[in-house]
Amino acid sequence: MTYKAGQIVEGKITGIQPYGAFASLDRYTTGLIHISEISDGFVRDISKFVTVGETVRVKIIDFDPVTNQAKLSLKALQKPHARARRRPAVNTASVPVSRIGFQSVAASMDQWIENAKKEILHE
């Protein structure tokens, strides 16, 4: 079977390593779910998320038809954490307007250079 990026498929977990889990998509195609694609949260132990022999739904991130290997993601199919969606409201009226910027640095630069030269020459 030919796979494409973005496709959602089922795979059977065939192995777990510290860096990810291997899955078999069919008789000829394998894939890796990298540890960064297991969950939105911190993953210390992949075996807390998947087990060998388990069938999982994954999203194909990338597929190499020459080697029949896929990069897979579990977290792409998970709903984002509620707190990740919440964004603090910013009241723009309470944010002070800053008058300091590159223009004020540029205006002072010549004087700073002259002062530094004087300090170097007097030492």
C-alpha positions in Angstrom: 0.0 0.0 0.0 1.2 3.5 -0.7 1.0 6.0 2.2 1.0 9.8 2.2 1.8 12.5 4.7 -1.3 13.5 6.6 -3.0 10.1 6.4 -4.4 8.5 9.5 -3.7 4.8 9.8 -3.6 1.9 12.3 -0.3 0.3 13.3 0.8 -2.4 15.6 3.6 -1.5 18.1 6.5 -3.9 17.5 9.2 -2.4 19.7 10.0 0.3 22.2 13.3 2.2 22.6 14.2 5.2 24.7 13.9 7.4 21.7 10.6 6.2 20.3 8.3 3.3 19.4 8.3 1.2 16.2 5.1 0.3 14.5 4.2 -2.0 11.7 1.6 -0.5 9.3 1.4 -3.5 7.1 3.5 -6.5 6.0 6.0 -4.3 4.1 5.8 -0.9 5.9 7.2 0.1 9.3 7.3 3.4 11.1 8.8 5.2 14.0 6.9 7.3 16.5 9.7 9.5 17.9 9.4 10.3 21.6 8.6 13.9 20.7 5.5 12.7 18.8 4.1 10.5 21.6 2.4 13.2 23.6 2.1 17.0 24.0 3.4 16.7 27.6 6.8 15.5 28.8 7.5 11.8 28.0 9.9 10.1 30.4 8.9 6.5 29.7 7.3 5.6 26.3 6.0 2.3 27.7 3.5 4.4 29.8 1.9 5.4 26.6 2.1 2.3 24.3 2.9 -1.4 24.7 4.3 -3.9 22.3 1.5 -5.7 20.5 -0.9 -2.8 20.9 -2.7 -1.4 17.9 -2.7 2.4 17.7 -4.1 5.1 15.4 -1.3 7.3 14.2 -0.9 10.1 11.7 1.8 9.8 9.0 4.1 12.8 9.2 6.4 11.7 6.4 6.7 8.6 4.2 9.6 7.3 2.2 8.3 5.0 -0.6 11.8 3.8 -1.4 12.4 2.3 2.0 8.7 1.9 3.0 9.4 3.7 6.2 7.1 6.3 7.8 7.5 9.0 10.5 4.5 8.7 12.7 2.7 10.8 15.3 0.4 9.9 18.2 0.1 13.4 19.5 -1.2 14.8 16.2 -4.4 12.9 16.9 -4.7 14.0 20.6 -6.8 17.0 21.6 -4.6 19.8 22.9 -4.5 20.3 26.6 -7.1 22.8 27.8 -4.5 24.9 29.5 -2.5 25.1 26.3 -5.5 26.6 24.6 -6.1 29.2 27.3 -4.2 32.4 26.7 -4.1 35.1 29.3 -6.0 38.2 28.2 -3.7 41.2 27.8 -5.2 44.6 28.6 -3.4 46.8 26.2 -4.4 49.9 28.2 -2.3 48.8 31.2 0.8 48.1 29.1 3.1 51.1 29.4 4.4 52.7 26.2 8.2 52.4 26.1 10.2 55.4 24.9 13.5 53.5 24.9 14.5 51.9 21.7 17.2 51.8 19.0 16.8 55.5 18.4 17.8 56.4 21.9 20.7 54.0 21.7 21.8 55.5 18.4 21.6 59.0 19.9 23.9 58.0 22.8 26.3 55.8 21.0 28.8 58.5 19.9 29.1 59.8 23.5 29.6 56.3 24.9 32.4 55.6 22.4 34.1 58.9 23.3 33.9 58.1 27.0 35.3 54.6 26.4 38.2 56.0 24.5 39.0 58.4 27.3 38.9 55.6 29.9 41.2 53.4 27.8 43.7 56.2 27.2 43.9 57.2 30.9 44.6 53.6 32.1 
